[in-house]
């Protein structure tokens, strides 16, 4: 398993408990799907790579944002994300319970495979 980044720990520690729990769940999901993912802070948020850019997430004022950098994957899964605020590469939600975690795991798996293919 990849090493947890201390700046990400600090980022999460600064959040309210409900937000921290939601982002901890996303973080765990990233490492479940991509155990060798590299974790860092970029653009002021936790950022993950696995051969290439994979995803990032951030706690915003009114919601949490999950960025999956392969916009084609987000486009293909848009229907499965109904009820969420979905942009080109961003999925916005207020609580983890709103997220279809199985769908997010599938999206991350595809993104991870795509980033590794691009690296080869």
C-alpha positions in Angstrom: 0.0 0.0 0.0 1.2 3.5 -0.8 2.4 5.7 2.0 -0.1 8.2 3.4 1.0 11.8 2.8 1.3 13.9 6.0 0.0 17.1 4.3 -3.2 15.2 3.3 -3.5 14.1 7.0 -3.2 17.7 8.0 -5.8 18.8 5.4 -8.3 16.2 6.7 -7.6 17.0 10.3 -8.6 20.6 9.7 -12.1 19.6 8.5 -15.3 19.2 10.5 -15.9 15.6 11.6 -18.7 14.9 9.0 -16.5 16.3 6.1 -13.4 14.4 7.4 -15.4 11.1 7.5 -16.6 11.6 4.0 -13.2 12.4 2.6 -11.6 9.6 4.6 -14.1 7.2 2.9 -13.1 8.6 -0.5 -9.4 8.3 0.4 -9.9 4.7 1.5 -11.7 3.9 -1.8 -8.9 5.3 -3.9 -6.4 3.1 -2.1 -8.8 0.1 -2.3 -8.9 0.5 -6.1 -5.3 1.7 -6.6 -3.2 0.4 -3.7 0.0 1.8 -5.3 -1.5 5.3 -5.9 0.7 8.2 -4.9 -0.9 10.8 -2.7 0.0 14.4 -2.6 -1.4 17.9 -2.2 -1.9 19.8 -5.5 -4.0 22.8 -6.1 -4.7 22.9 -2.4 -6.4 19.5 -2.3 -5.6 15.8 -1.9 -4.5 14.6 -5.3 -3.8 11.0 -6.5 -1.8 9.6 -9.3 -1.3 6.0 -10.5 0.9 6.1 -13.5 -0.9 9.3 -14.4 -3.4 11.7 -12.9 -6.2 9.8 -11.3 -8.4 11.9 -9.1 -8.6 14.6 -6.4 -11.1 15.7 -3.9 -11.8 18.9 -1.9 -14.0 20.2 0.8 -15.8 23.3 -0.5 -18.0 25.7 1.4 -21.3 24.0 0.5 -20.3 20.6 -0.8 -17.5 18.1 -1.5 -16.0 17.8 -4.9 -14.5 14.6 -6.4 -12.5 15.2 -9.6 -12.0 12.2 -11.9 -9.5 13.5 -14.5 -10.6 11.3 -17.3 -13.6 13.3 -18.6 -14.7 10.5 -20.9 -15.3 8.2 -17.9 -17.3 10.9 -16.1 -19.4 11.3 -19.3 -20.1 7.6 -19.6 -21.2 7.3 -16.0 -23.3 10.5 -15.9 -26.6 8.6 -15.9 -25.5 6.4 -13.0 -24.7 9.6 -11.1 -28.3 11.1 -11.5 -29.2 13.3 -8.6 -25.7 14.6 -8.1 -24.2 17.8 -9.5 -21.9 16.5 -12.2 -19.6 18.6 -14.3 -17.0 17.7 -17.0 -14.7 16.1 -14.5 -16.3 17.0 -11.1 -18.9 15.2 -9.0 -20.3 17.4 -6.2 -22.2 16.1 -3.2 -23.0 17.0 0.4 -22.8 13.7 2.1 -21.1 10.4 1.4 -24.5 8.6 1.5 -25.4 10.4 -1.7 -22.6 8.8 -3.6 -23.1 5.4 -5.3 -19.7 4.1 -4.0 -19.8 1.1 -6.3 -20.1 3.4 -9.3 -17.3 5.6 -8.0 -15.1 2.5 -7.5 -15.8 1.4 -11.1 -15.0 4.9 -12.4 -11.7 5.0 -10.4 -10.8 1.5 -11.6 -11.3 2.6 -15.2 -9.3 5.8 -14.6 -6.5 3.8 -13.0 -6.4 1.4 -15.9 -6.4 4.3 -18.4 -3.6 6.2 -16.6 -1.5 3.0 -16.6 -2.2 2.4 -20.3 -1.2 6.0 -21.1 2.0 5.5 -19.2 3.1 2.3 -21.1 
